[in-house]
């Protein structure tokens, strides 16, 4: 386990350095075009996996044996047999354990031709998709304090709300919401606001997630932004402000303990 944690940590450092390097300009431009500042990038350790087959493998192969590298989930076996990097040409978002260790990644493709827009680490000894949230290490203490969570679908929605001062957010990050997610969440709160995409797919996902939450005894409400927007889209519109979102949130939490607006 210690070695798997070390592999993930070294991979995260490698991805972070790539984003800062001139070779990562396309990736950095993508992040800055989305208006995420350096504080958010550094706090959540966002990085970049270059469009190469074995750059990360070369970084790690002399430090760890192949069997351990396979178990990390960071590599795949090619048709010819040798290991290759699983994540290529992707913005990298690390997942943290509740103790702050890196346990897996989600990579957002920079190619419009890529069929898989978001690629997550596979199931490993450290990474259990059915019970992991993106951002939990940073926000679960605030969720316990405020006694409700804002649940969103993806990393950029999560980061946008945190950037705007809403620090009781979690994201499922492309993974279907499961009863194990609900059990993990219920340790911190029994109240959830779903803020999914307001298009048809997002509405259907919110219905499915609500069903799982309610079955687990978690009171669930939905914040519907309208216009097909997700939280990231909401703040791209210059007419919408932090105060506008707070008003919508306050309406959704009516009857709960007073929600304190973040400074």
LINRA-V89662 format. One record per backbone hydrogen bond with DSSP energy under -0.5 kcal/mol. NH is the residue of the N-H (numbers start at 0). CO is the residue of the C=O. Records with the same first field share a line. If there is no record, write none. Layout:
NH=CO  CO
This chain:
4=0
5=1
6=2
7=3
8=4
9=5
10=6
11=7
12=8
13=9
14=10
15=11
16=12
17=13
18=14
19=15
20=16
23=20
24=21
27=23
28=24
29=25
30=26
31=27
32=28
33=29
34=31
35=30
36=34
40=36
41=37
42=38
43=39
44=41
45=40
46=91
47=14
48=89
49=47
51=49
57=53
58=54
59=55
60=56
62=59
63=59
68=64
69=65
70=66
71=67  68
72=68  69
73=68
75=83
77=75  81
80=77
83=75
84=52
85=73
86=73
87=85
88=48  49
89=48
90=107
91=46
92=90  105
93=43  91
94=103
96=100
99=96
102=94
103=94
105=92
106=118
107=90
108=106  116
109=88
111=109
113=110
116=114
118=106
120=104
123=126
127=125
128=126
130=127
131=127  128
133=170
135=132
138=134
139=135
141=138
142=138
143=139
144=140
145=141
146=142
147=142
148=190
149=167
150=148  192
151=149  169
157=153
158=154
159=155
160=156
161=157
162=158
163=159
164=161
165=160
166=164
169=149
170=133
171=151
172=152
173=152
174=171
181=177
182=178
183=179
184=180
185=181
186=182  183
187=184
188=184
191=218
192=148
193=191  220
194=150  192
197=228
202=198
203=199
204=200
205=201
206=202
207=203
208=204
209=205
210=206
211=207
212=208
213=209
214=210
215=211
216=213
217=212
218=189  216
220=191
222=193
223=221
224=222
228=225
233=229
234=230
235=231  232
236=232
237=235
239=236
244=240
245=241
246=242
247=243
248=244
249=245
250=246
251=247
252=248
253=250
255=252
260=258
